Amino acid sequence: QVHVVESGGGLVQAGGFLKLSCALAGGTASMYAKRWYRQAPGKQREFVASIRSGGDTNYQGSVEGRFDISWDDADSTLYLAMNDLKPEDTAVYYCNFVELCGNFQDIWGQGTQVTVSP
């Protein structure tokens, strides 16, 4: 059974730093697209960042230059390092893995709250 466990959320002041992690268990990492999403209260869940197997990354415009998505093969963990956090970054953050073949299973983390005070 493939599952993921998220951690790393918390409360920080504007300009601060947080690093989220999402550990993948029971799956082959190379078979999944790897992404981060976030959802603020009353708003639609939105794309934040993605990373490809070759290391190429893509970011939502408002976080580009501040956030860094990475994958660590050693511990099968997806990371999102968030620098210079702003109150507008406050949301529940979700990691997401989607199979690129086979059943195309869509797997979501349980979500972790990030709150940035002004």
Sequence and secondary structure as in RCSB ss.txt:
>XXXX:A:sequence
QVHVVESGGGLVQAGGFLKLSCALAGGTASMYAKRWYRQAPGKQREFVASIRSGGDTNYQGSVEGRFDISWDDAD
STLYLAMNDLKPEDTAVYYCNFVELCGNFQDIWGQGTQVTVSP
>XXXX:A:secstr
  EEEEE  EEEETT  EEEEEEEESS GGGEEEEEEEE TTS  EEEEEE TTS EEE TTTTTTEEEEEETTT
TEEEEEE S  GGG EEEEEEEEESSTT  EEE   EEEEEE 
